[in-house]
Amino acid sequence: MHVDTPQTRCRAGIARGDITPPAGIYHRMWGAAVHDRATGVHRPLTATLLWLAPRDGGRQLGRLVVALDHCILVKDEIGRMQQAVSRAAGIEPQQVHVTLSHTHGAGLMMRSRAEFPGGDLIGPYLDNVGERLVDWAPKAIDSAQPATLVYGTGRCSLAANRDCWDARKKIFVCGLNPAGPSDDTVLVVRVAAESGQPIGTLVNYACHPTTLAWDNTSISPDYIGALRETVEKETGAPCMFLQGASGDLGPREGFVGDHAVADRNGRQLAFAALSALEALPPPGTRYVYQGPVVSGAVIGAWQHEPLKHADLDRQAHWRCEQWTVELPYRSDLPTIEDSARQQVSWQGEEARAREKGDAIRARDCRAKVEQMTRWLARLRELPPGKTFSFPVTLWRLGDAFWVIVPGEHYQALQTTLRGRFPKHPIVVVTLTGDWLPGYVPTAATYGYGIYQESIALVAPGSAEVLQEEITRRAASWLG
């Protein structure tokens, strides 16, 4: 006759800073975009740093999560940030986890784009971000204090399935599929001090930040900006957004240029998160039945009671491991030579379209050139061999598991794991450490021409292998 709320007892500290790029920087993220430079700023981009460590103060066991409002950063760029932050904070690089919100409104910040309009600003900007993280990381660690992470779940219909069959054109498109499954889980975490006051909040939700698309020319965190602003206004503490397994999920209303739509999407998620946060009990308690009270009816009375020492000890459990899973490359990967030839061919098609004054054809050809440019970048970064060594990071923090992975994953990763461990909150954090191997779709997705599958680098079955590997490891930890 009691209700337990999952919790983690640890030490926690948080820091926040502004990492908004300057107007005029290279911004083109979308193949269909006709602009190159950012014309302004919709909302600022931020870096939020969360330090978590065991209650006994074991600094060598702590972990620093660095959440950046960016879409894609190459592995070497993230590695430079990890190295710089670890030196400044006096911790090991493997204790630093750089993760991305995946907002497509931030632009494509890659040093390899230096020759594009505004691309000369990318290198200095990224250097500046690294310098700021070096300043903020010690602040997050030095501010750490005894804390409790209290986990809760809400629901939000913002995210919708985006693998859509166009019956008229007989093709799959990346857009709203009203009949497709969509995980509406909003996992929230209140990080509370011993006094009960909030240190920060976490919102873990799976939805591509693609409200704003090719018509948007402004730097933007997409819906995440209004989400944070709304939550922070109510809680008075920093809000960290962690992107879930959103490979096949995007905003129900998206691919627009209207900032008001992005803000509305953000508020929708914020209200769902706030509802779940308001339902959380005080830290260090359970809700216990007190017995009958005779009134007009016989009332069953409940109240919050402090947890016993055994429960508090369990919630202080701390275990963090990383291992690699070998995922085979797909057998039909294009070669660098073929991709380069296609790129040249589409460049010629674009030039001919411009000569004829066909703006639509020129735009489409330019998008094809961009597709080939990205294929070449992926293929050149791909490690040699027949398999991709995929790093999996698993934490057991008290009652909760945290699954931290690179790449973009279908919602099945989180729904499967949460279904297998229903008593334990599972925070699924994607796009951490690297974008490669890119999309990891479910096996049933392959062979239909769906966008995510068409650019996937790993073979069918890779998603299921990862699910099983994580399940086995988590189950073994639970005995």
C-alpha positions as CSV (number, residue, x, y, z in Angstrom):
1,M,0.0,0.0,0.0
2,H,2.6,2.5,-1.1
3,V,3.7,4.2,-4.3
4,D,7.4,4.6,-5.1
5,T,8.7,7.3,-7.4
6,P,12.1,6.4,-9.0
7,Q,15.0,8.6,-7.8
8,T,18.7,9.0,-7.9
9,R,20.7,10.3,-5.0
10,C,24.0,12.0,-6.1
11,R,25.8,15.3,-6.3
12,A,24.7,17.6,-9.1
13,G,25.8,21.0,-10.5
14,I,24.7,22.9,-13.6
15,A,25.9,25.8,-15.7
16,R,24.5,27.6,-18.7
17,G,25.9,29.9,-21.4
18,D,25.1,31.5,-24.7
19,I,26.7,30.0,-27.9
20,T,24.7,31.9,-30.6
21,P,26.6,32.3,-33.8
22,P,26.8,35.7,-35.5
23,A,24.5,36.8,-38.3
24,G,26.1,36.3,-41.6
25,I,27.6,32.9,-40.7
26,Y,27.1,30.0,-43.1
27,H,23.6,28.6,-42.3
28,R,22.3,26.4,-45.1
29,M,21.2,23.1,-43.6
30,W,18.5,22.2,-46.1
31,G,19.1,21.1,-49.7
32,A,16.0,23.1,-50.8
33,A,17.2,26.3,-49.2
34,V,18.2,29.1,-51.5
35,H,20.1,31.2,-48.9
36,D,23.6,30.5,-47.6
37,R,24.1,33.0,-44.8
38,A,22.1,33.5,-41.6
39,T,20.2,36.8,-41.7
40,G,19.5,37.1,-38.0
41,V,18.6,35.2,-34.8
42,H,15.2,33.8,-33.8
43,R,16.2,32.7,-30.3
44,P,19.7,32.3,-28.8
45,L,21.5,28.9,-28.9
46,T,22.7,27.7,-25.6
47,A,25.1,25.3,-23.9
48,T,23.8,23.6,-20.8
49,L,26.3,21.6,-18.7
50,L,25.2,19.1,-16.0
51,W,27.7,17.5,-13.6
52,L,26.6,14.3,-11.9
53,A,28.7,12.4,-9.4
54,P,28.3,9.8,-6.6
55,R,27.1,11.0,-3.2
56,D,30.5,10.2,-1.7
57,G,32.1,12.8,-3.9
58,G,34.0,10.5,-6.1
59,R,35.1,13.0,-8.8
60,Q,36.8,10.3,-10.8
61,L,33.4,8.6,-11.2
62,G,31.5,11.7,-12.1
63,R,30.1,12.5,-15.6
64,L,29.6,15.9,-17.3
65,V,26.8,16.1,-19.9
66,V,27.4,19.0,-22.3
67,A,24.2,19.7,-24.2
68,L,24.6,22.0,-27.2
69,D,22.0,23.6,-29.5
70,H,23.5,22.2,-32.7
71,C,22.4,19.8,-35.4
72,I,25.6,17.9,-36.4
73,L,29.2,18.3,-35.3
74,V,31.9,16.0,-36.7
75,K,33.6,13.6,-34.3
76,D,36.9,15.5,-34.4
77,E,35.2,18.7,-33.4
78,I,33.5,17.0,-30.5
79,G,36.8,15.4,-29.5
80,R,38.5,18.8,-29.4
81,M,35.7,20.0,-27.0
82,Q,36.0,16.9,-24.8
83,Q,39.8,17.3,-24.5
84,A,39.6,21.0,-23.7
85,V,36.8,20.6,-21.2
86,S,38.5,17.6,-19.5
87,R,41.8,19.5,-19.1
88,A,40.0,22.6,-17.7
89,A,37.9,20.6,-15.3
90,G,40.5,18.1,-14.2
91,I,38.7,15.0,-15.3
92,E,39.2,12.4,-18.0
93,P,37.9,12.9,-21.6
94,Q,35.7,9.8,-21.3
95,Q,33.8,11.6,-18.4
96,V,32.7,14.3,-20.8
97,H,29.6,13.6,-23.0
98,V,28.9,16.2,-25.7
99,T,25.3,15.8,-26.9
100,L,23.3,17.8,-29.5
101,S,19.7,18.9,-29.5
102,H,19.7,18.4,-33.3
103,T,18.1,21.7,-34.1
104,H,18.2,22.2,-37.9
105,G,17.9,25.9,-37.4
106,A,21.4,26.2,-36.0
107,G,23.0,25.7,-39.4
108,L,25.6,23.2,-40.6
109,M,28.7,24.1,-38.5
110,M,31.5,22.2,-40.2
111,R,35.0,23.6,-40.8
112,S,34.9,21.8,-44.2
113,R,32.4,24.4,-45.3
114,A,34.9,27.3,-45.0
115,E,34.7,28.0,-48.8
116,F,31.0,28.6,-48.8
117,P,29.5,32.1,-48.2
118,G,29.9,32.8,-44.5
119,G,31.9,29.6,-44.0
120,D,35.0,31.6,-43.0
121,L,33.1,32.4,-39.8
122,I,32.6,28.8,-38.8
123,G,36.2,28.0,-37.6
124,P,36.5,31.1,-35.3
125,Y,32.9,30.5,-34.0
126,L,33.6,26.8,-33.1
127,D,36.9,27.8,-31.4
128,N,35.0,30.4,-29.4
129,V,32.4,27.7,-28.3
130,G,35.3,25.5,-27.1
131,E,36.8,28.4,-25.1
132,R,33.4,29.1,-23.4
133,L,32.9,25.5,-22.5
134,V,36.3,25.6,-20.8
135,D,35.1,28.4,-18.6
136,W,31.7,26.9,-17.9
137,A,32.7,23.3,-17.1
138,P,34.5,24.1,-13.8
139,K,31.5,26.2,-12.8
140,A,29.1,23.2,-13.2
141,I,31.5,20.9,-11.2
142,D,32.3,23.5,-8.5
143,S,28.6,24.2,-7.9
144,A,27.8,20.5,-7.3
145,Q,25.9,19.8,-4.1
146,P,24.0,16.8,-2.6
147,A,20.9,16.4,-4.8
148,T,18.1,14.0,-5.7
149,L,17.0,13.3,-9.3
150,V,13.2,12.6,-9.2
151,Y,11.9,11.0,-12.4
152,G,8.4,11.3,-13.9
153,T,6.5,10.7,-17.2
154,G,4.2,12.9,-19.1
155,R,2.6,12.7,-22.6
156,C,2.8,15.1,-25.5
157,S,1.4,14.7,-29.1
158,L,4.0,17.1,-30.6
159,A,6.0,14.2,-32.2
160,A,4.4,12.3,-35.1
161,N,5.6,9.5,-37.3
162,R,7.4,10.9,-40.4
163,D,7.7,7.9,-42.6
164,C,4.8,8.7,-45.0
165,W,3.7,6.9,-48.2
166,D,2.6,9.3,-51.0
167,A,0.0,7.2,-52.8
168,R,-0.2,9.6,-55.7
169,K,3.5,9.8,-56.4
170,K,4.1,6.2,-55.3
171,I,7.1,7.2,-53.1
172,F,7.9,7.5,-49.4
173,V,8.3,11.1,-48.2
174,C,9.7,12.4,-45.0
175,G,6.7,14.1,-43.5
176,L,3.6,13.6,-41.3
177,N,2.2,10.1,-41.3
178,P,-1.0,10.5,-39.3
179,A,-1.5,6.7,-39.2
180,G,2.0,5.8,-38.1
181,P,3.0,5.0,-34.5
182,S,4.6,7.8,-32.4
183,D,6.0,7.6,-28.9
184,D,4.5,10.5,-26.9
185,T,6.6,9.8,-23.8
186,V,8.0,12.9,-22.1
187,L,10.5,11.8,-19.5
188,V,11.2,14.6,-17.0
189,V,13.7,14.8,-14.2
190,R,13.7,17.3,-11.3
191,V,17.1,17.9,-9.9
192,A,16.5,19.0,-6.4
193,A,18.8,20.2,-3.6
194,E,18.6,18.9,-0.1
195,S,16.3,21.8,0.7
196,G,13.9,20.6,-2.0
197,Q,14.7,23.7,-4.2
198,P,15.3,22.9,-7.9
199,I,18.8,22.9,-9.2
200,G,17.6,22.2,-12.7
201,T,15.2,20.2,-14.8
202,L,15.7,17.7,-17.6
203,V,13.3,17.0,-20.5
204,N,14.0,13.9,-22.5
205,Y,11.8,13.7,-25.6
206,A,12.1,12.3,-29.0
207,C,11.2,14.7,-31.8
208,H,13.3,16.1,-34.7
209,P,13.7,19.8,-34.3
210,T,12.5,20.4,-37.9
211,T,9.7,22.9,-37.3
212,L,11.8,25.4,-39.2
213,A,13.1,24.3,-42.6
214,W,14.4,25.8,-45.9
215,D,12.4,29.0,-45.7
216,N,13.9,29.9,-42.3
217,T,17.0,32.1,-42.6
218,S,17.6,32.8,-38.9
219,I,19.7,31.0,-36.3
220,S,17.2,29.1,-34.1
221,P,17.1,26.3,-31.5
222,D,13.7,25.5,-33.1
223,Y,11.0,24.4,-30.6
224,I,13.6,23.8,-27.9
225,G,14.0,27.5,-27.3
226,A,10.4,28.1,-26.3
227,L,10.4,24.8,-24.3
228,R,13.2,26.0,-22.1
229,E,11.9,29.5,-21.7
230,T,8.5,28.3,-20.6
231,V,9.8,25.7,-18.2
232,E,12.4,28.0,-16.7
233,K,9.9,30.7,-16.2
234,E,7.8,28.4,-14.0
235,T,10.6,26.5,-12.2
236,G,13.2,29.3,-11.8
237,A,16.0,26.8,-12.7
238,P,17.9,25.9,-15.9
239,C,16.2,23.4,-18.2
240,M,18.3,20.9,-20.1
241,F,16.8,19.3,-23.2
242,L,18.0,15.8,-24.2
243,Q,17.1,14.4,-27.6
244,G,15.6,10.9,-27.6
245,A,15.3,8.3,-30.3
246,S,13.7,10.5,-32.9
247,G,14.8,9.0,-36.2
248,D,11.3,8.4,-37.4
249,L,9.6,11.2,-35.4
250,G,9.2,14.9,-36.2
251,P,6.8,17.8,-35.3
252,R,3.2,17.2,-36.3
253,E,3.4,20.7,-37.9
254,G,6.8,21.3,-39.3
255,F,9.0,22.1,-42.3
256,V,7.9,25.8,-42.3
257,G,9.6,29.2,-42.0
258,D,7.3,30.7,-39.4
259,H,9.0,31.2,-36.1
260,A,5.6,31.4,-34.3
261,V,5.0,27.7,-35.2
262,A,8.3,26.7,-33.6
263,D,7.5,28.6,-30.5
264,R,4.0,27.1,-30.3
265,N,5.5,23.6,-30.6
266,G,7.9,24.4,-27.8
267,R,5.2,25.6,-25.5
268,Q,3.2,22.5,-26.2
269,L,6.0,20.3,-25.0
270,A,6.8,22.7,-22.1
271,F,3.2,22.4,-20.8
272,A,3.4,18.6,-20.9
273,A,6.7,18.6,-19.1
274,L,5.5,21.1,-16.5
275,S,2.4,18.9,-15.9
276,A,4.7,15.9,-15.2
277,L,7.0,17.9,-13.1
278,E,4.1,19.3,-10.9
279,A,3.1,15.7,-10.3
280,L,6.4,14.7,-8.7
281,P,6.6,14.1,-5.0
282,P,9.1,15.6,-2.6
283,P,12.6,14.0,-3.0
284,G,13.4,11.2,-0.6
285,T,9.8,10.2,0.0
286,R,7.3,7.5,-0.9
287,Y,3.5,7.9,-0.9
288,V,2.1,5.6,1.8
289,Y,-1.5,4.5,2.7
290,Q,-2.3,5.6,6.3
291,G,-5.6,3.8,6.8
292,P,-9.3,4.5,7.0
293,V,-10.7,7.8,8.3
294,V,-14.5,7.8,9.1
295,S,-16.2,10.8,7.6
296,G,-19.3,11.1,5.4
297,A,-17.7,8.2,3.7
298,V,-14.8,5.9,5.0
299,I,-11.8,7.7,3.4
300,G,-8.6,6.1,2.6
301,A,-5.9,8.5,3.7
302,W,-2.4,8.7,2.1
303,Q,0.7,10.9,2.8
304,H,4.3,11.2,1.8
305,E,6.8,9.6,4.2
306,P,10.6,9.7,4.3
307,L,12.3,6.7,2.7
308,K,14.1,4.1,4.8
309,H,17.8,3.8,4.8
310,A,17.9,0.7,2.5
311,D,15.9,2.6,-0.1
312,L,18.1,5.6,0.1
313,D,21.2,3.4,-0.3
314,R,19.7,1.8,-3.4
315,Q,19.0,5.2,-4.9
316,A,22.7,6.2,-4.4
317,H,23.8,3.2,-6.6
318,W,26.3,4.4,-9.2
319,R,27.6,2.4,-12.2
320,C,28.9,3.7,-15.5
321,E,30.3,1.6,-18.4
322,Q,31.0,2.0,-22.1
323,W,31.6,-0.8,-24.6
324,T,31.5,-1.2,-28.3
325,V,29.1,-3.2,-30.5
326,E,30.3,-4.2,-34.0
327,L,27.6,-3.3,-36.5
328,P,28.2,-4.5,-40.1
329,Y,28.1,-1.9,-42.9
330,R,25.4,-2.3,-45.4
331,S,26.5,-4.2,-48.5
332,D,25.2,-1.7,-51.1
333,L,27.1,1.4,-49.8
334,P,28.0,3.8,-52.7
335,T,31.7,4.4,-53.4
336,I,33.4,7.7,-53.0
337,E,34.2,7.6,-56.8
338,D,30.5,7.1,-57.8
339,S,29.3,9.8,-55.4
340,A,31.9,12.2,-56.7
341,R,30.8,11.5,-60.3
342,Q,27.1,12.1,-59.4
343,Q,28.1,15.3,-57.7
344,V,29.8,16.6,-60.8
345,S,26.8,15.5,-62.9
346,W,24.3,17.4,-60.8
347,Q,26.5,20.5,-60.8
348,G,26.3,20.4,-64.6
349,E,22.5,20.0,-64.4
350,E,22.3,23.0,-62.1
351,A,24.4,25.2,-64.4
352,R,22.2,24.3,-67.4
353,A,19.0,25.0,-65.5
354,R,20.3,28.4,-64.5
355,E,21.3,29.2,-68.1
356,K,17.7,28.4,-69.1
357,G,16.3,30.5,-66.3
358,D,14.5,27.5,-64.7
359,A,14.7,28.5,-61.0
360,I,12.8,25.4,-59.7
361,R,15.0,22.9,-61.6
362,A,18.1,24.8,-60.5
363,R,17.0,24.6,-56.8
364,D,16.3,20.9,-57.1
365,C,19.7,20.2,-58.8
366,R,21.4,22.3,-56.1
367,A,19.7,20.1,-53.5
368,K,21.1,17.0,-55.3
369,V,24.6,18.5,-55.3
370,E,24.2,19.0,-51.5
371,Q,23.1,15.4,-51.1
372,M,26.2,14.1,-52.9
373,T,28.4,16.5,-50.9
374,R,27.1,15.0,-47.7
375,W,27.4,11.4,-48.9
376,L,31.1,12.2,-49.7
377,A,31.6,13.6,-46.3
378,R,30.1,10.6,-44.6
379,L,32.0,8.1,-46.7
380,R,35.3,9.9,-46.1
381,E,34.8,9.9,-42.3
382,L,33.7,6.3,-42.2
383,P,36.2,4.0,-40.4
384,P,37.7,1.3,-42.7
385,G,36.7,-2.3,-42.4
386,K,33.5,-4.3,-42.6
387,T,32.0,-3.1,-39.4
388,F,31.3,0.1,-37.5
389,S,32.5,0.0,-33.9
390,F,29.5,1.5,-32.2
391,P,30.1,2.9,-28.7
392,V,27.3,2.3,-26.1
393,T,27.4,4.1,-22.8
394,L,25.2,2.8,-20.0
395,W,24.7,4.3,-16.6
396,R,22.7,2.9,-13.7
397,L,22.1,5.9,-11.4
398,G,20.0,4.8,-8.4
399,D,16.6,3.6,-9.8
400,A,17.2,4.8,-13.4
401,F,19.2,3.8,-16.4
402,W,20.8,6.3,-18.8
403,V,21.5,5.1,-22.4
404,I,23.9,7.4,-24.2
405,V,24.7,6.7,-27.9
406,P,25.8,8.4,-31.1
407,G,23.8,8.6,-34.2
408,E,20.1,8.9,-34.9
409,H,17.8,6.0,-33.8
410,Y,14.3,5.0,-34.4
411,Q,11.8,5.3,-31.6
412,A,11.9,1.5,-31.1
413,L,15.2,1.9,-29.2
414,Q,13.4,3.7,-26.3
415,T,10.0,2.0,-26.5
416,T,11.6,-1.5,-26.5
417,L,14.0,-0.8,-23.6
418,R,11.3,1.0,-21.5
419,G,8.9,-1.9,-22.2
420,R,11.5,-4.4,-21.0
421,F,12.3,-2.4,-17.8
422,P,9.0,-0.8,-16.8
423,K,10.0,-0.2,-13.2
424,H,13.1,1.8,-14.1
425,P,13.1,5.2,-15.9
426,I,15.3,5.0,-19.0
427,V,16.8,8.2,-20.2
428,V,17.7,7.7,-23.9
429,V,20.2,10.3,-25.2
430,T,21.2,10.2,-28.8
431,L,23.5,12.2,-31.0
432,T,26.2,12.1,-28.4
433,G,29.9,12.0,-29.3
434,D,29.3,11.7,-33.0
435,W,26.6,11.8,-35.7
436,L,28.1,8.7,-37.4
437,P,26.9,6.0,-38.1
438,G,23.9,8.3,-38.9
439,Y,20.5,6.7,-38.9
440,V,20.0,3.3,-37.3
441,P,16.6,2.3,-38.6
442,T,14.7,-0.9,-37.7
443,A,15.2,-3.9,-40.0
444,A,11.6,-3.6,-41.3
445,T,12.3,-0.1,-42.6
446,Y,14.9,-1.3,-45.2
447,G,14.0,-1.7,-48.9
448,Y,11.2,0.8,-49.2
449,G,13.1,3.9,-50.2
450,I,12.4,5.7,-46.9
451,Y,14.8,8.6,-46.4
452,Q,16.4,7.5,-43.2
453,E,17.1,4.0,-44.6
454,S,18.4,5.4,-47.9
455,I,21.3,7.2,-46.1
456,A,21.9,4.6,-43.4
457,L,25.4,3.2,-43.3
458,V,24.8,0.1,-41.2
459,A,23.1,-3.1,-42.3
460,P,19.5,-4.2,-41.5
461,G,19.3,-5.7,-38.0
462,S,21.7,-3.3,-36.5
463,A,19.0,-1.5,-34.4
464,E,17.8,-4.9,-33.1
465,V,21.3,-5.9,-32.2
466,L,21.8,-2.7,-30.2
467,Q,18.5,-3.3,-28.3
468,E,19.5,-6.8,-27.3
469,E,23.0,-5.8,-26.3
470,I,21.7,-3.0,-24.0
471,T,19.0,-5.2,-22.6
472,R,21.5,-8.0,-21.7
473,R,23.8,-5.5,-20.0
474,A,21.1,-3.8,-18.0
475,A,19.5,-7.1,-17.0
476,S,22.8,-8.4,-15.7
477,W,23.2,-5.3,-13.6
478,L,19.8,-5.9,-12.0
479,G,20.8,-9.5,-11.3
